Amino acid sequence: MPFVTIEWFEGRSDAQKAEVARGVTDVLAEVGKMPADQVWIRFVDVPKADWAIGGEIQGPPD
């Protein structure tokens, strides 16, 4: 059973998360030859201020 963690900037809607979850689940179930109910996905919404890319903080502090 795969466990998938998706870390991204906060602010995505529940509908967007559901769409991503469906897509990731479909791919893993098809390629991994497993039932979709064995794919677990965890979303981690992180404030931009907690991310640095290329040494630059991506958002203002809260």
N, C-alpha and C positions, 0 to 999 in steps of 0.2 A: 504494500500500500504506500504510494508516494505522499509525502507531506511537502507542500509547496508554501514558501513564505514570500510574499510580495511586499517589499518595502518601497514606499514612494512618498512624494509630497502629499500632505494632507489636502483635503478639499474636493476629492472625488465624491460623486453622489452614490447613493445605494444602487441606483440603476446602472451606473458605470461599473461598479464593483461586480454586480451580478453578470453583466455582459462579459467582463474579463474572466470571471469564474467559469462561466459556461464554455468559453473558448479554450481556456487552459485545460479544463476537465475533458472536453471532447478530444483534444489532441493527445493527452496522456492516455485516455481510455483506448483510443484507436491504435496508437503506436505501441503502447504497452500491453495491448490485448488483455484489458481488465475491465471489470464493470465500473461505470462512472461513480457509483457510490463508494468506491474504494479510494477515490482521489480527494484528499483533504487540502484545503487552501486557507491560509491565514493572511489577512491583510494587516499591515502595520503602517498606519498613517503618521508620518513624521513631519513636524514643522520645518519649513525651509531654513529657519535659523539653526537647525541641528544638522544641516548638510553643508559640506564644503566640497567644491569641485575645482580642481586646479588651484587649490589654496585659497579660494574665495568663498566666503559664507554666502549662501544662496538667498537669504532673506533677512529682514530685520528681526531683532529679538522680539519676543512677545511682550 
